[in-house]
C-alpha cells in the first residue's frame, strides 16, 4: 500500500492539544473528515494506548496512532497533525511528541504493509522535525512524498 492521498482535511497544522489523548483525537477527527473512519475510531486509538502504554511513540517526537481494523474503519487513511506545543505520552526516550500520524487500515492484511510504508518515509531522521516545522498542508505533502 502506498501512502494514501493527503487532502487538506486530513492535515492539521499547529493543532492545540492539552495532552496525548487530545492529540490522538485531533488525528482521529482528521481521519473522520477524510472519510476513513467513524468517530468511535478515535476512542479505539486512545484505548490502545491506555491498554498497551506509549507504544505509539515510535521515534523522538513522533507518534503513530492506530487501532485494529474493524467496523469503525471505513477505508485506508492517514492523517498528519503537527502540534503547537509538544505533549507527553509517557515514553521514556521519545517524548515529547510534536507530530501525530493517524492511521486507519481497513483490513488486517494491509496493516503491516501500511506501517512499513510509513516507516520508510521516516528513515530520514529529520523528517519529524521538518513536519513539525511545516507551515501548511502543501509542505506536509512535499515532505512525505520525499
C-alpha positions as CSV (number, residue, x, y, z in Angstrom):
1,X,0.0,0.0,0.0
2,X,1.4,3.4,-0.9
3,X,0.6,6.2,1.4
4,X,-2.9,7.4,0.8
5,X,-3.5,10.8,-0.7
6,X,-3.5,13.6,1.8
7,X,-6.2,16.1,1.3
8,X,-6.2,19.3,3.3
9,X,-9.0,17.9,5.5
10,X,-6.6,15.2,7.0
11,X,-3.7,17.6,7.8
12,X,-3.8,19.7,11.0
13,X,-1.1,22.4,11.3
14,X,-0.2,23.5,14.8
15,X,-3.1,21.8,16.5
16,X,-3.9,22.6,20.1
17,X,-3.8,19.6,22.4
18,X,-3.7,19.7,26.2
19,X,-2.5,16.1,26.5
20,X,-1.8,13.0,24.5
21,X,-5.4,12.0,24.4
22,X,-6.4,15.3,22.8
23,X,-3.6,14.9,20.3
24,X,-4.8,11.4,19.3
25,X,-8.3,12.8,19.0
26,X,-7.1,15.5,16.6
27,X,-5.6,12.8,14.4
28,X,-8.8,10.7,14.7
29,X,-11.0,13.7,13.9
30,X,-9.0,14.3,10.7
31,X,-9.4,10.6,9.7
32,X,-13.2,11.1,10.1
33,X,-13.1,14.3,8.0
34,X,-11.2,12.4,5.3
35,X,-13.8,9.6,5.3
36,X,-11.5,6.9,6.5
37,X,-13.1,6.3,9.9
38,X,-16.1,6.8,12.1
39,X,-15.8,9.0,15.3
40,X,-15.5,5.9,17.5
41,X,-12.1,5.1,15.9
42,X,-10.6,7.9,18.0
43,X,-11.7,6.2,21.1
44,X,-10.2,2.9,19.9
45,X,-6.8,4.6,19.3
46,X,-6.9,6.1,22.8
47,X,-7.9,2.8,24.3
48,X,-4.9,1.1,22.6
49,X,-2.5,3.4,24.3
50,X,-4.4,3.1,27.6
51,X,-4.1,-0.7,27.4
52,X,-0.6,-1.0,25.9
53,X,1.3,2.1,27.0
54,X,3.0,4.7,24.8
55,X,4.0,2.1,22.1
56,X,2.6,4.5,19.5
57,X,5.6,6.9,20.1
58,X,7.8,5.3,17.6
59,X,10.7,7.7,17.4
60,X,11.7,11.0,19.0
61,X,8.8,13.5,18.7
62,X,6.6,11.2,16.6
63,X,3.5,9.2,17.5
64,X,1.8,6.8,15.1
65,X,-1.8,6.4,16.4
66,X,-3.8,3.5,15.1
67,X,-6.1,0.7,16.2
68,X,-7.2,-2.6,14.8
69,X,-9.2,-2.8,11.6
70,X,-12.9,-3.1,12.4
71,X,-16.3,-1.6,11.8
72,X,-15.1,2.0,12.7
73,X,-12.6,2.0,9.8
74,X,-14.3,2.8,6.5
75,X,-11.3,3.0,4.2
76,X,-7.5,3.1,4.4
77,X,-6.5,6.6,5.5
78,X,-3.7,8.7,7.0
79,X,-3.8,11.9,8.9
80,X,-1.0,14.2,10.0
81,X,-1.2,16.5,13.0
82,X,1.6,18.9,14.0
83,X,1.2,20.3,17.5
84,X,1.5,23.9,18.5
85,X,3.1,22.7,21.8
86,X,4.6,19.2,22.3
87,X,2.7,16.8,24.5
88,X,4.0,13.9,26.8
89,X,2.8,10.4,26.1
90,X,4.9,8.8,28.9
91,X,7.6,7.3,26.6
92,X,10.9,7.2,28.4
93,X,13.1,8.1,25.3
94,X,10.9,9.6,22.6
95,X,8.8,12.2,24.5
96,X,7.7,14.9,23.9
97,X,5.7,14.4,20.8
98,X,5.3,17.2,18.2
99,X,3.8,15.2,15.3
100,X,1.0,12.7,15.4
101,X,0.1,10.4,12.5
102,X,-3.3,8.8,12.5
103,X,-3.6,5.6,10.6
104,X,-6.7,3.7,9.6
105,X,-6.4,0.4,7.7
106,X,-9.5,-1.4,6.5
107,X,-8.1,-5.0,6.6
108,X,-5.6,-6.8,8.7
109,X,-3.6,-7.9,5.7
110,X,-2.8,-4.2,4.9
111,X,-1.9,-3.2,8.4
112,X,1.7,-4.2,8.5
113,X,2.3,-3.0,4.9
114,X,0.9,0.4,5.8
115,X,3.2,0.7,8.8
116,X,6.2,-0.4,6.8
117,X,5.4,2.2,4.1
118,X,5.2,4.9,6.8
119,X,8.5,3.7,8.3
120,X,10.2,4.1,5.0
121,X,9.2,7.8,4.9
122,X,10.8,8.2,8.4
123,X,14.1,6.6,7.6
124,X,15.4,10.1,7.2
125,X,15.9,11.1,10.8
126,X,15.0,14.8,10.2
127,X,11.6,14.1,8.7
128,X,9.7,14.5,12.0
129,X,11.4,17.9,12.6
130,X,10.6,19.0,9.1
131,X,7.0,18.0,9.6
132,X,6.8,19.8,12.9
133,X,8.0,23.0,11.3
134,X,5.8,22.8,8.2
135,X,3.7,25.9,7.6
136,X,1.0,24.4,5.5
137,X,-0.6,21.2,4.0
138,X,1.5,21.5,0.8
139,X,4.7,21.4,2.8
140,X,3.5,18.3,4.7
141,X,2.7,16.6,1.4
142,X,6.1,17.5,-0.1
143,X,7.9,16.1,3.0
144,X,6.0,12.9,3.0
145,X,6.5,12.5,-0.8
146,X,10.2,12.6,-0.2
